[in-house]
Amino acid sequence: MSRAFVKEPDGGVPEGELPERSISEHPNYVTAQGLQQLQDRIGELETSRLELREREDDELAEERLALVDRDLRYYVARLESAIVVEAAAQPRDEVAFGAAVDVVEEGVATRTFAIVGEDEADLASGKISHVSPLAAALLGARVGETVVWKRPAGDTRLTVAGIAYRED
């Protein structure tokens, strides 16, 4: 029978099949803190996996186990491909991976963004991925330089007010 006639749930994935998490084609640069986060996440998932495997004949646990196994494969692959970038090796006079960058947008208060790996990015904490449009605009800039952040809402000019690196 053709796959066109297989019933799929609302999520678009045939029942019983869980899609793998996609892995970025970009180099997996991480800070020392990002490496630790990957290791911690793997530990959490391994603990969850053991707990779920003990719950035999529990359909919900089986479904959750499939999710945990998928996430575990993702994070193990990310850990294996991790390229740790040491803050001490970064240039101090320009924005590079691992930098905490103070930027000023005209008429807006100064904001600080840390340029980190994709898996450790968290905008609420001011951590942006090194492959983001904002990081692309900032990388290589020096204090006092103005860069253009190309955004869907329109270009924004940002002036680099400070650069710092956290030594782990």
C-alpha positions in Angstrom: 0.0 0.0 0.0 1.2 3.5 -0.8 2.4 5.7 2.1 -0.1 8.2 0.9 -2.8 6.1 2.5 -1.2 5.7 5.9 -3.0 7.5 8.7 -0.9 10.1 10.3 -1.7 11.9 13.6 -2.2 15.6 13.7 1.6 16.1 14.3 2.2 14.8 10.8 4.4 11.9 11.9 3.1 8.3 11.4 2.2 6.6 14.6 5.1 4.8 16.2 7.7 6.9 14.4 9.4 9.7 16.3 11.5 12.0 14.2 15.1 12.6 15.2 16.1 16.1 16.4 17.9 17.9 13.6 21.5 18.6 14.1 23.0 21.8 12.8 25.4 21.8 9.9 27.5 24.5 11.6 30.6 23.6 13.6 29.5 22.8 17.2 31.5 25.4 19.0 30.9 25.5 22.8 32.2 27.4 25.8 33.5 25.5 28.8 30.2 26.2 30.4 28.3 24.9 27.3 30.3 21.7 27.4 29.3 21.2 31.1 25.7 21.9 30.2 25.8 19.1 27.5 27.3 16.7 30.0 24.7 17.6 32.6 21.9 17.2 30.2 23.1 13.7 29.2 23.3 12.7 32.9 19.7 13.9 33.4 18.5 12.0 30.4 20.3 8.8 31.4 18.7 9.1 34.9 15.2 9.6 33.3 15.9 6.7 31.0 16.6 4.3 33.9 13.6 5.4 35.8 11.3 5.0 32.8 12.7 1.5 32.0 11.7 0.4 35.5 8.0 1.3 34.8 7.0 -1.9 32.9 3.6 -2.1 31.3 3.2 1.6 31.5 2.2 3.0 28.0 2.9 6.6 29.0 6.4 5.6 30.3 7.1 3.9 27.0 6.1 7.0 25.0 8.2 9.2 27.3 11.1 6.7 27.0 11.1 7.1 23.2 11.4 10.9 23.7 14.2 10.5 26.2 16.1 8.1 24.0 15.8 10.5 21.0 17.0 13.4 23.1 19.8 11.3 24.5 21.0 10.4 20.9 20.9 14.1 20.1 22.9 15.3 23.1 25.5 12.5 22.8 26.0 13.5 19.2 26.4 17.1 20.2 28.8 16.2 22.9 30.9 14.1 20.5 31.1 16.9 18.0 31.7 19.7 20.5 34.7 22.0 19.8 35.5 23.8 23.1 36.7 27.4 22.5 38.8 28.6 25.4 38.1 32.2 26.4 41.7 32.8 27.2 42.6 32.2 23.5 40.2 34.8 22.2 41.3 38.3 21.1 40.6 40.9 23.7 40.2 43.8 21.3 37.4 42.4 19.1 34.2 40.4 19.4 34.7 36.7 19.0 33.1 33.5 20.2 32.5 33.5 24.0 32.5 37.3 24.3 30.0 39.2 26.4 29.3 42.3 24.3 27.8 45.5 25.6 25.9 47.2 22.7 24.1 50.5 22.5 21.2 51.0 20.2 20.3 54.7 19.7 17.6 55.7 22.1 17.7 52.3 23.9 19.6 51.3 27.1 22.8 49.3 26.8 22.3 45.6 26.5 24.7 42.7 26.9 24.8 39.6 24.7 27.1 36.6 25.2 28.0 34.8 22.0 27.8 31.1 22.7 27.2 27.7 21.1 23.8 26.8 19.6 22.8 24.5 22.4 23.6 27.0 25.1 21.9 29.9 23.5 19.1 31.4 25.7 17.9 34.9 24.8 16.2 35.4 28.1 19.7 35.1 29.7 21.3 37.3 27.0 23.1 34.3 25.4 22.9 34.2 21.6 24.0 31.6 19.2 27.2 32.2 17.2 25.3 31.5 14.0 22.5 34.0 14.8 22.1 37.2 12.7 23.0 39.3 15.7 26.2 37.4 16.4 27.1 37.6 12.7 26.8 41.4 12.9 28.9 41.6 16.0 31.7 39.1 15.3 34.9 40.9 14.5 33.7 44.3 15.7 35.8 46.4 18.1 34.8 48.8 20.9 33.4 52.0 19.4 32.4 50.4 16.1 28.9 50.5 14.8 27.5 47.4 13.1 24.2 46.8 11.3 22.0 44.0 12.6 19.9 42.8 9.7 16.5 41.8 11.1 13.2 41.0 9.5 11.7 44.0 11.3 14.3 46.3 9.7 18.0 47.0 10.1 19.2 48.2 13.5 22.5 50.0 14.1 24.3 48.9 17.2 27.5 50.4 18.7 29.9 48.1 20.6 30.5 49.7 24.0 32.4 46.9 25.6 33.9 43.4 25.2 34.6 40.9 28.0 35.4 37.2 28.2 34.4 35.0 31.1 37.4 32.9 32.2 36.2 29.5 33.3 
